[in-house]
Amino acid sequence: MTIREIVTDILDNSPETVFSLWWLADTVGTLHGSRCMPHTVREACRDYADRAGAEFYCVDRKRSQYKYVPGVKIAGALEGRE
């Protein structure tokens, strides 16, 4: 799976929440099988949020905390994009 597909799967199945971008990058890296940089995961989250009509924004820059508010689930809509 690509990083974008993993992010899509995680966010499609997440409730409204606040999470650490470092935690998400570590989780994505574990599922991907290689380390992922937080800025790469953040961009995938922003792309997902734009396409799904969700909200994804920073609530605490110092702690790298982001709020996610779900939109429409887009399951496989990003497949083939990278």
PLY file of the C-alpha trace (Angstrom):
ply
format ascii 1.0
element vertex 82
property float x
property float y
property float z
element edge 81
property int vertex1
property int vertex2
end_header
0.00 0.00 0.00
1.11 3.56 -0.63
1.31 6.22 2.05
-1.79 7.93 0.63
-3.76 4.67 0.67
-2.77 4.04 4.28
-3.72 7.58 5.32
-7.04 7.22 3.47
-7.78 3.95 5.27
-6.92 5.41 8.68
-8.91 8.62 8.24
-11.87 6.86 6.61
-12.20 4.80 9.79
-11.46 7.53 12.35
-13.99 9.47 14.40
-13.58 13.18 15.12
-10.36 13.34 17.08
-7.21 15.25 17.96
-3.97 13.37 17.35
-0.24 13.89 17.18
1.19 14.04 13.68
4.23 12.14 15.01
1.95 9.32 16.17
0.23 9.21 12.78
3.55 9.25 10.91
4.82 6.37 13.07
1.60 4.41 12.51
1.71 4.97 8.75
5.40 4.03 8.69
4.71 0.78 10.54
1.92 -0.16 8.12
3.99 0.92 5.10
7.07 -0.99 6.20
9.39 2.00 6.15
9.77 5.24 8.03
7.54 8.09 6.87
8.31 11.74 7.41
5.58 13.74 9.19
5.37 16.40 6.46
4.64 13.68 3.88
1.84 12.27 6.03
0.50 15.78 6.72
0.26 16.49 2.99
-1.56 13.19 2.43
-3.98 14.15 5.24
-4.61 17.57 3.72
-5.20 16.05 0.30
-7.60 13.51 1.82
-9.47 16.23 3.74
-9.86 18.35 0.60
-11.26 15.45 -1.37
-13.50 14.08 1.40
-14.88 17.42 2.57
-13.31 16.75 5.97
-11.48 19.14 8.27
-7.81 18.69 9.13
-6.04 21.52 10.90
-3.36 22.24 13.48
-4.58 22.97 17.02
-1.20 23.00 18.79
1.83 23.64 16.62
4.34 23.19 19.44
3.07 19.66 20.17
2.18 18.87 16.54
-1.45 18.21 17.46
-4.02 18.12 14.65
-7.79 17.98 14.73
-9.59 15.74 12.28
-13.32 16.08 11.62
-14.63 13.41 9.21
-16.29 14.18 5.93
-17.43 11.61 3.37
-15.62 8.26 3.28
-13.69 7.95 0.02
-12.30 4.40 0.47
-10.43 3.67 -2.80
-10.82 7.04 -4.53
-7.12 7.89 -4.25
-5.79 4.59 -5.59
-3.38 5.07 -8.43
-2.40 8.61 -7.37
1.00 9.25 -5.92
0 1
1 2
2 3
3 4
4 5
5 6
6 7
7 8
8 9
9 10
10 11
11 12
12 13
13 14
14 15
15 16
16 17
17 18
18 19
19 20
20 21
21 22
22 23
23 24
24 25
25 26
26 27
27 28
28 29
29 30
30 31
31 32
32 33
33 34
34 35
35 36
36 37
37 38
38 39
39 40
40 41
41 42
42 43
43 44
44 45
45 46
46 47
47 48
48 49
49 50
50 51
51 52
52 53
53 54
54 55
55 56
56 57
57 58
58 59
59 60
60 61
61 62
62 63
63 64
64 65
65 66
66 67
67 68
68 69
69 70
70 71
71 72
72 73
73 74
74 75
75 76
76 77
77 78
78 79
79 80
80 81
